[in-house]
């Protein structure tokens, strides 16, 4: 009798365990599936446009002369946690100048999954950045005890936009923050601009500052998921900046930021290290992750795409090498934009292709989330208080009140609109260098395969999954999302 009872309990436990497995663990099948193809292409009106509805047929060995995309749904990798952009002071100030109708259009464009591209991530700044109309602080200069701390500055533009974005996104946007500089009195150069380092006697004060900010924003109804230690900690910029060596960031996290967040019941807030370019990310990972006392506080590493400033190509492989060396830590793309604003290049296709190429490579190298920089700028690429004018996916002409959608907006949308939270990346490869591709299996069992044609030629490629295939046509300089 006892043996039978034990058997029944085991069966019940097994059934319950099986029922609790994520939906994405189910075997993927092409049986009965239709493929909807969405396309954005240069020299056309195609913008996230449905261009084909296809069916699968029997596959056979492809030829070397053919172009193919191979998807293997059983080989699964990282879990996707979102795509989004930064709500900076600049974005919020320009948004406030729009008419109510254009504000509604803008919010739909980014945060509505049906009408727009369904952003699910949000980055914002602790105090000012270059994309503010001027430098400012939440405390009076010299206030070591933070008695004057107030986020009143942000209540005028930034907080109202963040709240509207969260509401439009269905009540939740994974929101994380980053500081550009401590206050001048806390720094070696006594200036919030042009680098300098955080003075050791202010390590605790600065750690307390993160706590003050997080609690103040959460009191406003804006949950904070995490924070990076410092934006671009190896760059002496003309704007707000602060230098941390890998060793300094390690020790600040280990001895101050990590313990302080934990002590203040904020231990669930994720700490992101590095927050800078791919070129030096491996050294930063080696130093911080090799220290168990620092590493235990760190969720993962954030990175940017600006390593090309000193010459050379993007260092995509470095992302994969960090992922390979430290698979228990996460990777997040934190910032990228097209530099050096030029209004004559609003529709320059190469800008969009830069997004597509970076996103595909980053995801294929293990990145779990991808965040663009400013979600909105004006017709001058600002405001920016040091003249570092850049592109955003959407610009507003404040003289006409019109919104200008760049191709970059649509390229990002080919990922953010179709890859849903908790999707899992699956193995994807291409047979010809003209194409780039990545695939994610959504929790509802649908697959989203993104294919980018970098060439100037119309191409036909085979989408091959197991013993099934479909022939797909893609225009020159185009990106497609195949949903099936």
BELQUI-V389729 format. One record per residue. RES is the residue in one letter. SS is DSSP state (H for helix, E for strand, L for the rest). PHI is phi in whole degrees, -180 to 180 (none if undefined). BURIAL is I if it has 16 or more other ideal C-beta (glycine too) atoms within 10 Angstrom, else O. Layout:
# BELQUI-V389729
RES & SS & PHI & BURIAL
RES & SS & PHI & BURIAL
This chain:
# BELQUI-V389729
X & L & none & O
X & H & -64 & O
X & H & -63 & O
X & H & -64 & O
X & H & -60 & O
X & H & -64 & O
X & H & -60 & O
X & H & -62 & O
X & H & -62 & O
X & H & -63 & O
X & H & -64 & O
X & H & -64 & O
X & H & -63 & O
X & H & -62 & O
X & H & -64 & O
X & H & -67 & O
X & H & -63 & O
X & H & -63 & O
X & H & -66 & O
X & H & -87 & O
X & L & -65 & O
X & L & -57 & O
X & H & -59 & O
X & H & -69 & I
X & H & -79 & O
X & L & -64 & O
X & L & -66 & O
X & L & -82 & I
X & L & -136 & O
X & L & -91 & I
X & L & -57 & O
X & L & 73 & O
X & L & -86 & I
X & E & -104 & O
X & E & -110 & I
X & E & -99 & O
X & E & -107 & I
X & E & -111 & I
X & E & -133 & I
X & E & -126 & I
X & E & -142 & I
X & L & -67 & I
X & L & 55 & O
X & L & -154 & O
X & L & -95 & O
X & L & -74 & I
X & L & -140 & O
X & L & 51 & I
X & E & -95 & O
X & E & -69 & O
X & E & -117 & I
X & E & -162 & I
X & E & -129 & O
X & E & -119 & I
X & E & -124 & O
X & L & -85 & I
X & E & -133 & O
X & E & -67 & O
X & L & -102 & I
X & L & -138 & O
X & L & -52 & O
X & L & -73 & O
X & L & -90 & O
X & L & -64 & O
X & L & -80 & O
X & L & -90 & O
X & E & -109 & I
X & E & -137 & I
X & E & -119 & I
X & E & -107 & I
X & E & -116 & I
X & E & -120 & O
X & E & -64 & I
X & E & -82 & O
X & E & -98 & O
X & E & -119 & I
X & E & -129 & I
X & E & -71 & I
X & E & -92 & I
X & L & -77 & I
X & L & -121 & I
X & E & 137 & I
X & E & -135 & I
X & E & -168 & I
X & E & -149 & I
X & E & -94 & I
X & L & -96 & I
X & L & -92 & I
X & H & -59 & I
X & H & -59 & I
X & H & -60 & I
X & H & -69 & I
X & H & -66 & I
X & H & -70 & I
X & H & -57 & I
X & H & -65 & O
X & H & -85 & O
X & L & -77 & I
X & L & -67 & O
X & H & -59 & O
X & H & -66 & O
X & H & -72 & O
X & H & -62 & I
X & H & -64 & O
X & H & -61 & O
X & H & -63 & I
X & H & -64 & I
X & H & -61 & O
X & H & -59 & I
X & H & -95 & I
X & H & -111 & I
X & L & -93 & I
X & L & -71 & I
X & L & -86 & O
X & L & -78 & O
X & L & -129 & I
X & L & -111 & I
X & L & 65 & I
X & L & -58 & I
X & L & -130 & I
X & E & -123 & I
X & E & -147 & I
X & E & -113 & I
X & E & -146 & I
X & E & -102 & I
X & E & -94 & I
X & L & 69 & I
X & L & -84 & I
X & L & -129 & I
X & L & -64 & I
X & L & -87 & I
X & L & -133 & I
X & L & -72 & O
X & L & -174 & O
X & L & -74 & I
X & L & -155 & O
X & L & -136 & I
X & L & -89 & I
X & L & -132 & I
X & L & -76 & O
X & L & -60 & O
X & L & 94 & O
X & L & -81 & O
X & L & -64 & O
X & L & -89 & O
X & L & 60 & I
X & L & -70 & O
X & L & -97 & O
X & L & -58 & I
X & L & -157 & O
X & L & -101 & I
X & H & -54 & O
X & H & -54 & I
X & H & -76 & I
X & H & -73 & O
X & H & -75 & O
X & L & -125 & I
X & H & -71 & I
X & H & -62 & I
X & H & -59 & O
X & H & -68 & I
X & H & -59 & I
X & H & -64 & O
X & H & -67 & I
X & H & -64 & I
X & H & -61 & I
X & H & -62 & O
X & H & -66 & I
X & L & -80 & I
X & L & 94 & O
X & L & 100 & O
X & L & -146 & O
X & L & -135 & I
X & E & -66 & I
X & E & -112 & I
X & E & -132 & I
X & E & -131 & I
X & E & -155 & I
X & E & -90 & I
X & L & -97 & I
X & L & -166 & I
X & L & -67 & I
X & L & -67 & I
X & H & -56 & I
X & H & -68 & I
X & H & -89 & I
X & E & -114 & I
X & L & -65 & O
X & L & -97 & O
X & L & 53 & O
X & L & -152 & O
X & L & -73 & I
X & E & -94 & I
X & L & 60 & O
X & L & 77 & I
X & L & 80 & I
X & L & -124 & I
X & E & -75 & I
X & L & -71 & O
X & H & -53 & O
X & H & -69 & O
X & H & -113 & I
X & H & -56 & I
X & H & -69 & O
X & H & -58 & I
X & H & -70 & I
X & H & -62 & I
X & H & -64 & I
X & H & -63 & I
X & H & -59 & I
X & H & -61 & I
X & H & -58 & I
X & H & -65 & I
X & H & -60 & I
X & H & -66 & O
X & H & -66 & I
X & H & -68 & I
X & H & -69 & O
X & H & -65 & O
X & L & -81 & O
X & L & 89 & O
X & L & -117 & I
X & L & -65 & O
X & L & -104 & I
X & L & -78 & I
X & E & -172 & I
X & E & -146 & I
X & E & -90 & I
X & L & -71 & I
X & L & -165 & I
X & L & -68 & I
X & L & 45 & I
X & L & -74 & I
X & L & -116 & I
X & L & -117 & I
X & L & -84 & O
X & L & -101 & I
X & L & -72 & O
X & L & -103 & I
X & E & -56 & I
X & L & -160 & I
X & L & -156 & I
X & L & -95 & I
X & L & -128 & I
X & L & -69 & O
X & H & -59 & I
X & H & -68 & O
X & H & -68 & I
X & H & -65 & I
X & H & -55 & I
X & H & -72 & I
X & H & -65 & I
X & H & -67 & I
X & H & -66 & I
X & H & -101 & O
X & H & -131 & I
X & H & -64 & I
X & H & -60 & I
X & H & -61 & I
X & H & -69 & I
X & H & -61 & I
X & H & -63 & O
X & H & -61 & O
X & L & -92 & I
X & L & 61 & O
X & L & -118 & I
X & L & -66 & O
X & L & -82 & O
X & L & -74 & I
X & E & -80 & I
X & E & -103 & I
X & E & -110 & I
X & E & -96 & I
X & E & 75 & I
X & E & 57 & I
X & E & -149 & I
X & E & -76 & I
X & H & -69 & I
X & H & -62 & I
X & H & -109 & I
X & H & -67 & I
X & H & -68 & I
X & H & -64 & O
X & H & -61 & I
X & H & -63 & I
X & H & -60 & O
X & H & -69 & I
X & H & -77 & I
X & H & -74 & I
X & L & -80 & O
X & L & -103 & I
X & H & -58 & O
X & H & -72 & O
X & H & -83 & I
X & H & -59 & I
X & L & -64 & O
X & L & -91 & I
X & E & -100 & I
X & E & -74 & I
X & E & 176 & I
X & E & -119 & I
X & E & -105 & I
X & E & -146 & I
X & E & -115 & I
X & L & -114 & I
X & H & -87 & I
X & H & -63 & I
X & H & -73 & O
X & H & -60 & O
X & H & -97 & O
X & L & 101 & O
X & L & 97 & O
X & L & -93 & O
X & L & -59 & I
X & L & -96 & I
X & H & -60 & I
X & H & -62 & O
X & H & -62 & I
X & H & -63 & I
X & H & -63 & I
X & H & -72 & I
X & H & -65 & I
X & H & -62 & I
X & H & -67 & O
X & H & -77 & O
X & L & -133 & I
X & L & -66 & O
X & L & -84 & O
X & L & -104 & I
X & E & -91 & I
X & E & -126 & I
X & E & -136 & I
X & E & -78 & I
X & E & -105 & I
X & E & -158 & I
X & L & -160 & I
X & L & -155 & I
X & L & -86 & I
X & E & -79 & O
X & L & 57 & O
X & L & -58 & I
X & L & -149 & O
X & H & -60 & O
X & H & -73 & O
X & H & -112 & O
X & L & -52 & I
X & L & -104 & O
X & L & -68 & I
X & H & -70 & I
X & H & -60 & O
X & H & -63 & I
X & H & -66 & I
X & H & -65 & I
X & H & -62 & I
X & H & -62 & I
X & H & -59 & I
X & H & -62 & I
X & H & -64 & I
X & H & -65 & I
X & H & -63 & I
X & H & -64 & I
X & H & -64 & I
X & H & -64 & I
X & H & -67 & I
X & L & -99 & I
X & L & 106 & I
X & L & -67 & I
X & L & -97 & I
X & E & -152 & I
X & E & -141 & I
X & E & -124 & I
X & E & -73 & I
X & E & -85 & I
X & E & -51 & I
X & L & -80 & I
X & L & -155 & I
X & E & -138 & I
X & E & -88 & I
X & L & -73 & I
X & L & -112 & O
X & L & 81 & I
X & L & -139 & I
X & L & -73 & I
X & L & -148 & I
X & L & -79 & I
X & L & -123 & I
X & L & 75 & O
X & L & -89 & I
X & L & -74 & I
X & E & -139 & I
X & L & -90 & I
X & L & -126 & I
X & L & -61 & I
X & E & -129 & I
X & E & -116 & I
X & E & -118 & I
X & E & -87 & O
X & L & -73 & O
X & L & -82 & O
X & L & -101 & O
X & L & 80 & O
X & E & -89 & O
X & E & -96 & I
X & E & -116 & I
X & E & -92 & O
X & L & -91 & I
X & H & -59 & I
X & H & -59 & I
X & H & -57 & I
X & H & -73 & I
X & H & -63 & I
X & H & -60 & I
X & H & -61 & I
X & H & -64 & I
X & H & -98 & I
X & H & -69 & I
X & L & -78 & I
X & L & -116 & I
X & L & -92 & I
X & L & -101 & I
X & L & -54 & I
X & L & 72 & O
X & L & -64 & I
X & E & -122 & I
X & E & -70 & I
X & E & -121 & I
X & E & -60 & O
X & E & -143 & I
X & E & -143 & O
X & E & -119 & I
X & L & -98 & I
X & L & -135 & O
X & L & -71 & O
X & L & -64 & I
X & E & -108 & I
X & E & -124 & I
X & E & -157 & I
X & E & -148 & I
X & E & -139 & I
X & E & -133 & I
X & E & -97 & I
X & L & -75 & I
X & L & -63 & I
X & L & -85 & O
X & L & 93 & O
X & L & -88 & I
X & E & -103 & I
X & E & -118 & I
X & E & -110 & I
X & E & -99 & I
X & E & -128 & I
X & E & -119 & I
X & E & -98 & I
X & L & -86 & O
X & L & -90 & O
X & L & -93 & O
X & L & -119 & O
X & L & -64 & O
X & E & -130 & I
X & E & -117 & O
X & E & -129 & I
X & E & -91 & I
X & E & -93 & I
X & E & -116 & I
X & E & -131 & I
X & L & 61 & O
X & L & -100 & O
X & E & -123 & I
X & E & -149 & I
X & E & -140 & I
X & E & -93 & O
X & E & -126 & I
X & E & -102 & O
X & E & -130 & I
X & L & -69 & I
X & L & -66 & I
X & L & 44 & I
X & E & -138 & I
X & E & -132 & I
X & E & -129 & I
X & E & -118 & I
X & E & -103 & I
X & E & -111 & I
X & L & -155 & I
